């Protein structure tokens, strides 16, 4: 599943990069996907919207068994 989620993130990455951001898949733990927001997403007030309404929704649409996507910070 991790590989499939990585492939999905690779498909949406160009849209995130248009605004100077990026996302890295860290782990899939049960029903949770952990990602790291990078670039312009770090500190951006809209990064939570990108995460929840964008990345999380796309992943959950493709993988109904995923309940949440969490951003992990350093």
C-alpha positions in Angstrom: 0.0 0.0 0.0 2.8 2.4 0.8 4.1 2.2 -2.8 0.6 2.9 -4.2 0.2 5.9 -1.9 3.7 7.1 -2.9 2.6 6.8 -6.6 -0.5 8.8 -5.9 1.5 11.5 -4.1 3.8 11.6 -7.2 0.7 12.4 -9.3 -0.4 15.3 -7.2 3.0 16.7 -6.3 3.2 18.9 -9.4 0.1 20.9 -8.2 1.7 21.4 -4.8 5.0 22.4 -6.3 3.3 25.1 -8.4 3.1 27.1 -5.2 6.6 26.2 -4.0 5.6 23.4 -1.7 6.2 19.7 -1.6 5.1 16.6 0.4 7.1 13.5 1.4 5.5 10.2 2.5 7.0 9.2 5.8 4.9 6.1 6.8 1.7 4.2 6.6 0.7 3.1 10.0 -2.6 1.1 10.0 -5.3 3.5 8.9 -3.0 6.6 9.1 -0.7 8.1 6.6 2.1 10.3 7.9 3.6 12.9 5.6 6.1 15.8 5.9 5.1 19.1 4.3 8.1 20.9 2.8 9.1 24.0 1.0 6.6 26.8 1.0 4.1 24.6 2.8 6.2 25.0 6.0 4.7 27.8 8.0 2.1 28.6 5.4 -1.3 29.3 6.9 -3.0 27.3 4.1 -0.9 24.2 4.4 -3.6 22.6 6.7 -6.1 23.2 3.9 -3.8 21.6 1.4 -3.3 18.7 3.7 -6.9 18.0 4.7 -8.9 19.2 1.7 -6.4 18.2 -0.9 -3.9 15.4 0.0 -6.0 13.6 2.6 -9.2 13.7 0.5 -7.4 12.3 -2.6 -5.8 9.5 -0.6 -9.0 8.6 1.2 -10.9 8.6 -2.1 -8.4 6.1 -3.5 -7.9 4.1 -0.3 -11.1 4.1 1.8 -9.3 2.2 4.6 -7.2 5.3 5.3 -8.9 7.3 8.1 -6.5 10.3 8.3 -3.4 11.9 6.9 -1.2 13.6 9.5 1.6 16.1 8.9 4.7 15.2 11.0 7.0 18.1 11.8 10.7 17.8 12.7 
